[in-house]
């Protein structure tokens, strides 16, 4: 499997382990947003359910005491319940008072059930809403973070964060809420228990502290397993993406077995780590049950040694028995939070990474280029690269003219295109549009007047019509067909079984390279831009069709700005203005007739050999 790029969240070399810091917790609370305000209501519902349960148990013990030993005092400090029931019996009579007690018990049980249901429904709403909020924030971050920074992350890491880690904060928030409820319930039970017998309470407290001390050791392992699970999920996501995106290449080279074996190894690691997590969680119930059994035995011994009445001992044992699930819940949720910490750190890294600043965008309106676009001393270096893609680059793109940007592979042509598309931003220098810095112009307004087709501008999953309408979802059927015809794509599209409703497939793999290029050109044409950029947009077409498409583009965009990015010199000869770039620096720029050195740079290309008599050539 391909490793995560250095410095990405997938690189664990710089990832901090251990409990979350106060600063990280503060960021997570900010991220929780409105859902955080609903947590107190959730806690109150849980506490009310716990209180109803506690009172119900107490009344059951009282009822049994009244039924079995009516002459003995009730097991409540100060005789409060004895006074209440004595008063009730005087006014209602013994039979009616006992019925009222039974009704109170049934009512408390029903209240506990109703409050528990309300708690579950509210918890589900908070969890799903919180996960949706994190998921939407992550997705929005992917769409708006600088394109140069996106390329520093492998797609498996980004996909895993969106699909898996986005639930971590919601799960942790629910765990914290349950911890608060459990802790408060423990205090309520403890208060009642203390009222019954302070000696038994001290024994129970000492035993609980010992159990939580052992839990602290388990929480460290839970964090390690959480980080391992994050890594194996990342590996599975990345391996799946590699296979799905490179399926044709993998099968063409007969590498199916190799990639299947790699996936099985990653899947095996996921199974092993998942089993370790399950084993850790499975260890808690039996361990706590053994611990609590020892604790109950100690309670009975202390009760006998201190001559505690049987009714009080029975009430204490019943309370401790019902206290056990709350303690177990507290322990389990402490481990769940520890296990979620690595995934929550991934979310924080994606949303708050210093390497991913907010993309700059001005707010000036833009109605089109009147004179020129000028690069003034523009420099740009890709993150992690040792050599600049562009160095002190200065040239102009005249408005309303055909400009050819030519140069060898790796010269910096596509970097110029990405700067014009505002996918990249200059590291130095400036791009001026009629004298106004490009970054001061509204990004949406700028891109609405511009379109691009060619390499690295992929088709997306959907139908042919979806892809062509990408920039103009409201385009009519007539406009759709006209754009396809101008791109030379109409004939093959209507010949498809489903026509414009045919499915493109991932990255357009259902079509040939030439067909994908023509669909991309149709998409750009449909946008009806003031400036059209064709980045090697016709190099997969045959000679005749390529010439036809280029002629149509020149006629359709006469008077508008047309930028042709190519390594072919014959394309430069039909342009009004030529920019020749090599190794990130401008060699020369101007009208073709004023650049006599172009002829000296020509050499026969493969296209010359397959098209005798043409003037096509490639940059050396």
GITA-V193385 format. One record per residue. N is the residue number from 1. RES is the residue in one small letter. SS is DSSP state (hx for helix, st for strand, lp for the rest). BURIAL is b if it has 9 or more other ideal C-beta (glycine too) atoms within 8 Angstrom, else e. D_FIRST is the distance of its C-alpha to the first C-alpha in whole Angstrom. Layout:
<<N,RES,SS,BURIAL,D_FIRST> <N,RES,SS,BURIAL,D_FIRST>>
//
This chain:
<<1,x,lp,e,0> <2,x,lp,e,4> <3,x,lp,e,6> <4,x,lp,b,9> <5,x,lp,b,12> <6,x,lp,e,15> <7,x,lp,e,17> <8,x,lp,b,16> <9,x,lp,b,16> <10,x,lp,b,13> <11,x,lp,b,14> <12,x,hx,e,16> <13,x,hx,e,18> <14,x,hx,e,21> <15,x,lp,b,21> <16,x,lp,e,24> <17,x,lp,e,24> <18,x,lp,e,28> <19,x,lp,e,30> <20,x,lp,e,30> <21,x,lp,e,32> <22,x,hx,e,35> <23,x,hx,e,34> <24,x,hx,b,31> <25,x,hx,b,33> <26,x,hx,e,35> <27,x,hx,b,33> <28,x,hx,b,31> <29,x,hx,e,35> <30,x,hx,e,35> <31,x,hx,b,32> <32,x,hx,b,34> <33,x,lp,e,37> <34,x,hx,e,40> <35,x,hx,b,38> <36,x,hx,b,39> <37,x,hx,e,42> <38,x,hx,b,42> <39,x,hx,b,41> <40,x,hx,e,45> <41,x,hx,e,46> <42,x,hx,b,43> <43,x,hx,b,44> <44,x,hx,e,48> <45,x,hx,b,47> <46,x,hx,b,46> <47,x,hx,b,49> <48,x,hx,b,51> <49,x,hx,b,50> <50,x,hx,b,50> <51,x,hx,b,53> <52,x,hx,b,54> <53,x,hx,b,53> <54,x,hx,b,54> <55,x,hx,b,58> <56,x,hx,b,58> <57,x,hx,b,57> <58,x,hx,b,60> <59,x,hx,b,62> <60,x,hx,b,61> <61,x,hx,b,62> <62,x,hx,b,66> <63,x,hx,b,66> <64,x,hx,b,66> <65,x,hx,b,68> <66,x,hx,b,71> <67,x,hx,e,71> <68,x,hx,e,71> <69,x,lp,e,73> <70,x,lp,e,75> <71,x,lp,e,77> <72,x,lp,e,74> <73,x,lp,e,73> <74,x,lp,b,70> <75,x,lp,b,67> <76,x,lp,b,66> <77,x,hx,e,67> <78,x,hx,e,70> <79,x,hx,b,71> <80,x,hx,e,70> <81,x,hx,b,69> <82,x,hx,b,72> <83,x,hx,e,74> <84,x,hx,e,72> <85,x,hx,b,73> <86,x,hx,e,76> <87,x,hx,e,77> <88,x,hx,b,75> <89,x,hx,b,77> <90,x,hx,e,81> <91,x,hx,e,80> <92,x,hx,e,78> <93,x,lp,e,79> <94,x,hx,e,78> <95,x,hx,e,76> <96,x,hx,e,75> <97,x,hx,b,73> <98,x,hx,b,72> <99,x,hx,e,70> <100,x,hx,b,69> <101,x,hx,b,67> <102,x,hx,b,66> <103,x,hx,e,65> <104,x,hx,b,63> <105,x,hx,b,61> <106,x,hx,e,60> <107,x,hx,e,60> <108,x,hx,b,57> <109,x,hx,b,55> <110,x,hx,e,55> <111,x,hx,b,54> <112,x,hx,b,52> <113,x,hx,e,50> <114,x,hx,e,51> <115,x,hx,b,49> <116,x,hx,b,46> <117,x,hx,e,46> <118,x,hx,b,46> <119,x,hx,b,44> <120,x,hx,e,41> <121,x,hx,e,41> <122,x,hx,b,41> <123,x,hx,b,38> <124,x,hx,e,36> <125,x,hx,b,38> <126,x,hx,b,37> <127,x,hx,b,33> <128,x,hx,b,32> <129,x,hx,b,34> <130,x,hx,b,32> <131,x,hx,b,29> <132,x,hx,e,30> <133,x,hx,b,31> <134,x,hx,b,28> <135,x,hx,b,26> <136,x,hx,e,28> <137,x,hx,b,28> <138,x,hx,b,24> <139,x,hx,b,24> <140,x,hx,e,27> <141,x,hx,b,26> <142,x,hx,b,23> <143,x,hx,e,26> <144,x,hx,e,28> <145,x,lp,b,26> <146,x,lp,b,26> <147,x,hx,b,24> <148,x,hx,b,23> <149,x,hx,b,22> <150,x,hx,b,19> <151,x,lp,e,17> <152,x,lp,b,17> <153,x,lp,b,15> <154,x,lp,b,11> <155,x,hx,e,12> <156,x,hx,b,10> <157,x,hx,b,12> <158,x,hx,b,16> <159,x,hx,b,15> <160,x,hx,b,15> <161,x,hx,b,18> <162,x,hx,b,20> <163,x,hx,e,19> <164,x,lp,b,19> <165,x,hx,b,20> <166,x,hx,b,23> <167,x,hx,b,25> <168,x,hx,b,25> <169,x,hx,b,28> <170,x,hx,b,30> <171,x,hx,b,29> <172,x,hx,b,30> <173,x,hx,b,33> <174,x,hx,b,34> <175,x,hx,b,34> <176,x,hx,b,36> <177,x,hx,b,39> <178,x,hx,b,39> <179,x,hx,b,39> <180,x,hx,b,42> <181,x,hx,b,44> <182,x,hx,b,43> <183,x,hx,b,45> <184,x,hx,b,48> <185,x,hx,b,48> <186,x,hx,b,48> <187,x,hx,e,51> <188,x,hx,b,53> <189,x,hx,b,53> <190,x,hx,b,53> <191,x,hx,e,56> <192,x,hx,b,58> <193,x,hx,b,57> <194,x,hx,b,59> <195,x,hx,e,62> <196,x,hx,b,62> <197,x,lp,b,62> <198,x,hx,e,61> <199,x,hx,b,61> <200,x,hx,b,58> <201,x,hx,b,56> <202,x,hx,e,56> <203,x,hx,b,55> <204,x,hx,b,52> <205,x,hx,b,51> <206,x,hx,e,50> <207,x,hx,b,48> <208,x,hx,b,46> <209,x,hx,e,45> <210,x,hx,b,45> <211,x,hx,b,42> <212,x,hx,b,40> <213,x,hx,e,40> <214,x,hx,b,38> <215,x,hx,b,36> <216,x,hx,e,35> <217,x,hx,e,33> <218,x,hx,b,31> <219,x,hx,b,30> <220,x,hx,b,29> <221,x,hx,b,26> <222,x,hx,b,26> <223,x,hx,b,24> <224,x,hx,b,22> <225,x,hx,b,21> <226,x,hx,b,21> <227,x,hx,b,18> <228,x,hx,b,16> <229,x,hx,b,16> <230,x,hx,b,15> <231,x,hx,b,12> <232,x,hx,b,11> <233,x,hx,b,12> <234,x,hx,b,10> <235,x,hx,b,7> <236,x,hx,b,9> <237,x,hx,b,10> <238,x,hx,b,7> <239,x,hx,b,6> <240,x,hx,b,10> <241,x,hx,b,10> <242,x,hx,b,8> <243,x,hx,b,10> <244,x,hx,e,13> <245,x,hx,e,14> <246,x,lp,e,13> <247,x,hx,b,14> <248,x,hx,e,17> <249,x,hx,e,16> <250,x,hx,b,13> <251,x,hx,b,17> <252,x,hx,e,19> <253,x,lp,e,17> <254,x,lp,e,17> <255,x,lp,e,13> <256,x,hx,e,14> <257,x,hx,e,14> <258,x,hx,e,11> <259,x,hx,b,8> <260,x,hx,e,11> <261,x,hx,e,11> <262,x,hx,b,7> <263,x,hx,b,8> <264,x,hx,e,11> <265,x,hx,e,10> <266,x,hx,b,9> <267,x,hx,b,12> <268,x,hx,e,14> <269,x,hx,b,13> <270,x,hx,b,14> <271,x,hx,e,17> <272,x,hx,e,18> <273,x,hx,b,18> <274,x,hx,b,20> <275,x,hx,e,22> <276,x,hx,b,23> <277,x,hx,b,24> <278,x,hx,e,26> <279,x,hx,e,28> <280,x,hx,b,28> <281,x,hx,b,30> <282,x,hx,e,32> <283,x,hx,b,33> <284,x,hx,b,35> <285,x,hx,e,38> <286,x,hx,e,39> <287,x,hx,b,39> <288,x,hx,b,41> <289,x,hx,b,43> <290,x,hx,e,44> <291,x,hx,b,45> <292,x,hx,b,47> <293,x,hx,e,49> <294,x,hx,b,50> <295,x,hx,b,51> <296,x,hx,b,53> <297,x,hx,e,55> <298,x,hx,b,55> <299,x,hx,b,57> <300,x,hx,b,59> <301,x,hx,e,60> <302,x,hx,b,61> <303,x,hx,b,63> <304,x,hx,e,65> <305,x,hx,e,66> <306,x,lp,e,67> <307,x,lp,e,69> <308,x,lp,b,67> <309,x,lp,e,68> <310,x,hx,e,66> <311,x,hx,b,66> <312,x,hx,b,64> <313,x,hx,b,62> <314,x,hx,b,61> <315,x,hx,b,60> <316,x,hx,b,58> <317,x,hx,b,56> <318,x,hx,b,55> <319,x,hx,b,54> <320,x,hx,b,52> <321,x,hx,e,51> <322,x,hx,b,50> <323,x,hx,b,48> <324,x,hx,b,46> <325,x,hx,e,43> <326,x,hx,b,44> <327,x,hx,b,43> <328,x,hx,b,40> <329,x,hx,b,39> <330,x,hx,b,39> <331,x,hx,b,37> <332,x,hx,b,34> <333,x,hx,b,34> <334,x,hx,b,34> <335,x,hx,b,31> <336,x,hx,b,29> <337,x,hx,b,30> <338,x,hx,b,28> <339,x,hx,b,25> <340,x,hx,b,25> <341,x,hx,b,25> <342,x,hx,b,21> <343,x,hx,b,21> <344,x,hx,b,24> <345,x,hx,b,23> <346,x,hx,b,20> <347,x,hx,b,23> <348,x,hx,b,25> <349,x,hx,b,23> <350,x,hx,b,22> <351,x,hx,b,26> <352,x,hx,e,27> <353,x,lp,e,25> <354,x,lp,e,27> <355,x,lp,e,25> <356,x,lp,b,25> <357,x,lp,e,29> <358,x,lp,e,31> <359,x,lp,b,31> <360,x,lp,e,35> <361,x,lp,e,37> <362,x,st,b,41> <363,x,lp,e,43> <364,x,st,b,46> <365,x,lp,e,46> <366,x,lp,b,46> <367,x,lp,e,48> <368,x,lp,e,46> <369,x,lp,b,47> <370,x,lp,e,50> <371,x,lp,e,50> <372,x,st,b,47> <373,x,st,b,43> <374,x,st,b,43> <375,x,st,b,41> <376,x,st,b,42> <377,x,st,b,41> <378,x,st,b,37> <379,x,st,b,34> <380,x,st,b,31> <381,x,lp,b,28> <382,x,lp,e,24> <383,x,lp,b,23> <384,x,lp,e,21> <385,x,lp,e,23> <386,x,lp,e,26> <387,x,lp,e,28> <388,x,lp,b,29> <389,x,lp,b,29> <390,x,st,b,32> <391,x,st,e,35> <392,x,st,b,38> <393,x,st,b,38> <394,x,st,b,42> <395,x,st,b,43> <396,x,st,b,44> <397,x,st,b,43> <398,x,st,b,47> <399,x,lp,b,47> <400,x,lp,e,48> <401,x,lp,b,47> <402,x,st,b,45> <403,x,st,b,42> <404,x,st,b,40> <405,x,st,b,37> <406,x,st,b,36> <407,x,lp,b,34> <408,x,lp,b,32> <409,x,lp,e,28> <410,x,lp,e,27> <411,x,lp,b,31> <412,x,lp,b,30> <413,x,hx,b,31> <414,x,hx,b,28> <415,x,hx,b,29> <416,x,hx,b,32> <417,x,hx,b,31> <418,x,hx,b,29> <419,x,hx,b,32> <420,x,hx,b,34> <421,x,lp,b,32> <422,x,lp,b,32> <423,x,lp,e,28> <424,x,lp,b,29> <425,x,lp,b,32> <426,x,lp,b,33> <427,x,lp,e,33> <428,x,st,e,36> <429,x,st,b,39> <430,x,st,b,40> <431,x,st,b,40> <432,x,st,b,43> <433,x,st,b,44> <434,x,lp,e,48> <435,x,lp,e,48> <436,x,st,b,46> <437,x,st,b,43> <438,x,hx,b,40> <439,x,hx,b,39> <440,x,hx,e,42> <441,x,st,b,42> <442,x,st,b,41> <443,x,hx,b,37> <444,x,hx,e,38> <445,x,hx,b,41> <446,x,hx,b,40> <447,x,hx,b,37> <448,x,hx,e,39> <449,x,lp,b,41> <450,x,st,b,38> <451,x,st,b,36> <452,x,st,b,33> <453,x,st,b,32> <454,x,st,b,29> <455,x,lp,e,26> <456,x,lp,e,23> <457,x,lp,e,26> <458,x,lp,e,24> <459,x,lp,b,25> <460,x,lp,e,25> <461,x,lp,e,24> <462,x,lp,e,28> <463,x,st,b,31> <464,x,hx,b,33> <465,x,hx,b,35> <466,x,hx,b,33> <467,x,hx,b,31> <468,x,hx,b,34> <469,x,lp,b,36> <470,x,lp,b,33> <471,x,lp,e,35> <472,x,lp,b,38> <473,x,lp,e,38> <474,x,lp,e,42> <475,x,lp,b,42> <476,x,lp,e,45> <477,x,hx,e,44> <478,x,hx,e,47> <479,x,hx,b,45> <480,x,hx,b,41> <481,x,hx,b,43> <482,x,hx,e,45> <483,x,hx,b,41> <484,x,hx,b,40> <485,x,hx,b,43> <486,x,hx,b,43> <487,x,lp,b,39> <488,x,lp,b,40> <489,x,lp,b,38> <490,x,hx,b,41> <491,x,hx,e,41> <492,x,hx,b,38> <493,x,hx,b,37> <494,x,hx,e,41> <495,x,lp,e,40> <496,x,lp,b,37> <497,x,lp,e,38> <498,x,lp,e,37> <499,x,hx,b,38> <500,x,hx,b,37> <501,x,hx,e,36> <502,x,lp,b,33> <503,x,st,e,30> <504,x,lp,b,27> <505,x,lp,b,24> <506,x,hx,e,21> <507,x,hx,e,21> <508,x,hx,b,24> <509,x,lp,e,23> <510,x,lp,e,26> <511,x,lp,b,28> <512,x,lp,e,28> <513,x,hx,e,27> <514,x,hx,b,31> <515,x,hx,b,31> <516,x,hx,b,29> <517,x,hx,b,30> <518,x,hx,b,34> <519,x,hx,b,33> <520,x,hx,b,31> <521,x,hx,b,35> <522,x,hx,b,37> <523,x,hx,b,35> <524,x,hx,b,36> <525,x,hx,b,39> <526,x,hx,b,40> <527,x,lp,b,39> <528,x,lp,e,43> <529,x,lp,b,42> <530,x,lp,e,44> <531,x,st,b,41> <532,x,st,b,39> <533,x,st,b,36> <534,x,st,b,35> <535,x,st,b,31> <536,x,lp,b,31> <537,x,lp,b,32> <538,x,lp,b,34> <539,x,lp,b,32> <540,x,lp,e,31> <541,x,lp,b,34> <542,x,lp,e,37> <543,x,hx,b,40> <544,x,hx,e,42> <545,x,hx,b,40> <546,x,hx,b,39> <547,x,hx,e,42> <548,x,hx,b,44> <549,x,hx,b,41> <550,x,hx,b,42> <551,x,hx,e,45> <552,x,hx,b,45> <553,x,hx,b,43> <554,x,hx,b,46> <555,x,hx,e,48> <556,x,hx,e,47> <557,x,lp,b,46> <558,x,lp,e,49> <559,x,lp,e,50> <560,x,lp,b,47> <561,x,st,b,44> <562,x,st,b,42> <563,x,st,b,39> <564,x,st,b,37> <565,x,st,b,34> <566,x,st,b,34> <567,x,lp,b,34> <568,x,st,b,37> <569,x,hx,b,40> <570,x,hx,b,42> <571,x,hx,b,41> <572,x,hx,b,42> <573,x,hx,b,46> <574,x,lp,b,46> <575,x,lp,b,45> <576,x,lp,e,48> <577,x,st,b,46> <578,x,st,b,43> <579,x,st,b,41> <580,x,st,b,39> <581,x,st,b,36> <582,x,st,b,35> <583,x,lp,e,32> <584,x,lp,b,33> <585,x,st,b,37> <586,x,st,b,39> <587,x,st,e,41> <588,x,st,e,44> <589,x,st,b,45> <590,x,st,e,47> <591,x,lp,e,49> <592,x,hx,b,48> <593,x,hx,e,52> <594,x,hx,e,52> <595,x,lp,b,49> <596,x,lp,e,50> <597,x,hx,e,47> <598,x,hx,b,45> <599,x,hx,e,47> <600,x,hx,e,46> <601,x,lp,b,42> <602,x,lp,e,42> <603,x,lp,e,41> <604,x,st,e,41> <605,x,lp,b,37> <606,x,hx,e,36> <607,x,hx,b,38> <608,x,hx,b,41> <609,x,hx,e,41> <610,x,hx,e,40> <611,x,lp,b,43> <612,x,lp,e,46> <613,x,lp,e,48> <614,x,lp,b,46> <615,x,lp,e,45> <616,x,lp,b,41> <617,x,st,b,40> <618,x,st,b,37> <619,x,lp,b,36> <620,x,lp,e,36>>
//
